[in-house]
Amino acid sequence: MQHLKHCQGLAQVFLIRNQSSRLSKSVIPSLSVWDGHLSCRWRSTGGHGRQKYFNNRLPKFRFALAGLLAGTGAVFAYKLHQDKVQWAATSAQLRVTQTSDLPVYTLEEVTKHCSLDSGVWVTYKGGVYDITEFVSMHPGGDKILLAAGGSLEPYWALYAVHQQDHVLELLSEYKIGVLNPESYKKQESANPLDPYSAEPTRHPALQINSLKPFNAEPPASILSDNYITPSVIFFKRNHLPVPRVDPEAYRLEIEGLPGGVVSLSLSELKSRFPKHTITATLQCAGNRRSEMNEVKQVKGLNWGIAAISNATWSGARLRDVLLSYGFGPEVAAKAKHVQFEGLDKDVTGTAYGASVPLNKAMSEEGDVLLAYEMNGEDLPPDHGYPVRVVVPGVVGARNVKWLGKIVVSDEESKSHWQQNDYKGFSPGTDWDTVDFKSAPAIQELPIQSAITHPAEGTSVDRSDGEVTVKGYAWSGGGREVVRVDVSVDGGKTWHVAQLRTSDQEQHPAPPPPPGRAWAWKLWEIDVPIPQRAQELEIVCKAVDSSYNTQPDTVAPIWNLRGVLSNAWHRVKVKVSEGF
Amino acid sequence: MQHLKHCQGLAQVFLIRNQSSRLSKSVIPSLSVWDGHLSCRWRSTGGHGRQKYFNNRLPKFRFALAGLLAGTGAVFAYKLHQDKVQWAATSAQLRVTQTSDLPVYTLEEVTKHCSLDSGVWVTYKGGVYDITEFVSMHPGGDKILLAAGGSLEPYWALYAVHQQDHVLELLSEYKIGVLNPESYKKQESANPLDPYSAEPTRHPALQINSLKPFNAEPPASILSDNYITPSVIFFKRNHLPVPRVDPEAYRLEIEGLPGGVVSLSLSELKSRFPKHTITATLQCAGNRRSEMNEVKQVKGLNWGIAAISNATWSGARLRDVLLSYGFGPEVAAKAKHVQFEGLDKDVTGTAYGASVPLNKAMSEEGDVLLAYEMNGEDLPPDHGYPVRVVVPGVVGARNVKWLGKIVVSDEESKSHWQQNDYKGFSPGTDWDTVDFKSAPAIQELPIQSAITHPAEGTSVDRSDGEVTVKGYAWSGGGREVVRVDVSVDGGKTWHVAQLRTSDQEQHPAPPPPPGRAWAWKLWEIDVPIPQRAQELEIVCKAVDSSYNTQPDTVAPIWNLRGVLSNAWHRVKVKVSEGF
């Protein structure tokens, strides 16, 4: 993390942001992003107790939380009220914004307090706050210093996580004065627009888990209506605001090859390399996290079962591009990873980033694409326009969108999302004991399936004799789904579902070569309704070509980040007697 | 299956056996093997009822059982007494062998009844039996006709499965006469030696699941004492008698390459290609089948948890060999599989066989070896001397021993073991509904782990404060074991075990490249004994690099062949209060 030891006014931070971005020419606007967060353990204790609490835990929080929740809106899921602190929201808001008898400061005076040496002052809606004491307690780490001597609003605009009553309440404890009216006016006019003001329009069917950044999934009931998920309802998982990229100015940089840095335009990428098309399912590591939350609260967006979708992707093979620019045995002898950087950046200029193992990137059978089309059209802005990497069989997080840079390296991406997020842990590991270095970054995902029909809590009519059950199944690493078992009695007896590899009016896709089954299978089965059952517990579980199976229950795979939630999916429905 | 429509004396069958074997020159002795079997449904009902029973089921039995149990000694596991038929063993034996008032036949008369047209007579210990009616009921299919007109003994010698009282009882129902003394004496002298008489000496520690063919596992308690399993206690899984191969006469044939059939001597294999060494774990598909048997009886050897072992293997890379003899793009465009044939053959001359996908065989990262050394020495006879294929990450059954032939093909092996065995099915699939074509041949195995210490039913001393738990963990497909969770309270709370990748006095092995973790990990942990626990239910579950996990329980993965048994392993021990 970058320590800001010298003062720079907030306005300056924003003025220099474009210069600090090596790729900024093509990014409109480039964005300064603050990844400060709150912890669910943040209690309204006195300042001293709080200080002690955070001092004890801060190193772990830094690793665990700095950036961890960046852009996830995860605090929505924290439900801080679980700590049973009832905040007086209105009064807190008032305390922050009301006029008071506190001293009046100019913006210049505030700007001088922009370091731990000089004290850390910030402003919020005309109030002035001395947060020097709080800096070491900030779960997001010392990036909070980026706001030192200036206004919090631009940062809070980026992460809706801060816009909650208890945050305002906490802030109010540090209030030391107010800005004079001229300063406030000047500051207001200098503040940038909402970084999310240029977000694309989204389909109204999407169920939104977080608005800023945008994270949403389609209703489960419509997910399996299409083998190829329409782009507009394909689940959206953004970590930062969507960068608007000028396709004419776009450049893809490639580092780590013998000839030095390559800079490739969009038209060059499209014209110099053969266009390949694959059908591949992407799944968020947090898909079905809500079921883990039912066992015990985890940190992360509360995804249902639809943070997974299937599309066709067209673009250049990463392998072809790297070979064309000098990848050869001497690189292969040293390199072990291929890193990707997005054009979506945080306030330090650090891009969203991830990496995949070199053998996946370079294998003829890896099918890794620098994709510029999704379902036959230009990538939509939410899915990485103009170019994203599609790493089929691998967790969504490595399929970096708005791809700005590729680095062939002997090291994994240093990105927070590679190092300190998107990893799995034992159910016995908590935030006090977790060591992110002890677990590998998630790459291939395990076998998964879920029921999209019927919905939980609905009824089936006994006179129908049967219940139609539908869903999806998919496995990572190109392992083909070979069977889906369905039970309507909670797993006592099982029936084998019919699998489908195309939309119903289409011919089935030919069987994929071994290890290259990138796309999900939809499944369906009519199961007899047991005679005396009043309620059905419908369960599904899938098997992949390595005969991996899903675990029976959620609790034994529970993990503190709520990833890799792939236990049997269970849906309870009533049996109605009809009329 | 081969129908024998014309008569040939039993002696002739044995005389021609060497000529019928294309590879017989190097096989001493080559073996004629009959894969007739018995079903656990075989009851002592009247002939008509039995006929009807088998007629109804025979087509399925043929697919399901013909050869299915070949050489598995599986009927040992059938425990036919589960049918609650108590056979009068002694009296049955007497009825078969005693002199009687039945007609006396010469061997020549028997020999004439060697087809369905002429009637099917066989002899056993001087008795003559007309089994014409039984042929269609024989679960092993019409291979029973190979014994027509002659003696059963050579076939029954091959498969100990027949040497049970109820088989003799059944046979006795078809008795029509006795051989005259001269014929009997002549026949006895013509009968070949026990095909298993030349089996190698085995280590006394091995726990034998079937003697003929030999199938055995080491005691679980010593399995994890060594990271590299000593060859003598490495689990043995033979489908047929061990062929004794003369290394000077040995030839490995390779078909399916542009230059025609290649014939390679052992010294050529060793001298023409670089020698590579890998450490790889092999596991039988039936490992831990006994736990499935506890849920509901399955067909197959009743393996415990030790049908898995780890060794170093040295040999030529299959890839290098195939490339050297003309494998190139034009072959790759057509071929999809590489088939292997052993020198162990059944009576029709059909070799034990299996195949693996071409991409596994040819990938630089597949590490498929034509191995001639195990743990630094020549392969032992039980492990395929002089050459076996080692397909790391893939089920033992594809690691063909006594390798005689390699065929590059557009088709999978037609072998029974590839087509109608070693496949997984839903728990709801039974022998009446199974369709072997509906499931893929097992290749990569799923994540696995088991507890080798303490043993079930033992005690731990409360005063020790802790219980030391040890075991192994492995996953197929080169997926590295990344974590093993251990519980002593039946899965309520979990502890993370220490993993080990070498013998204790050795340096740990360097981490394998991604997707090439062929060797198991041993693990160990000291877990505190819960204060009030009278009994501990110790449980382990492993996680691989694709974050696949083991299912919680056995019943939902139960399948009619009892393969792929990889639920959490559970061991119960008492807590003793000590003195």
Interface residues (C-beta under 8 A of the other chain):
Chain A: P357 N359 K360 E365 G424 S426 P427 G428 T429 A439 P440 I442 Q443 E444 L445 P446 I447 G476 G477 R479 E480 V482 R483 D485 G491 T493 W494 H495 V496 P513 P514 G515 K541 V543 S545 S546 Y547 N548 T549 Q550 P551 D552 T553 P556 I557 L564 N566
Chain B: P357 N359 K360 E365 G424 S426 P427 G428 T429 A439 P440 I442 Q443 E444 L445 P446 I447 G476 G477 V482 R483 D485 G491 T493 W494 H495 V496 P513 P514 G515 K541 V543 S545 S546 Y547 N548 T549 Q550 P551 D552 T553 P556 I557 L564 N566
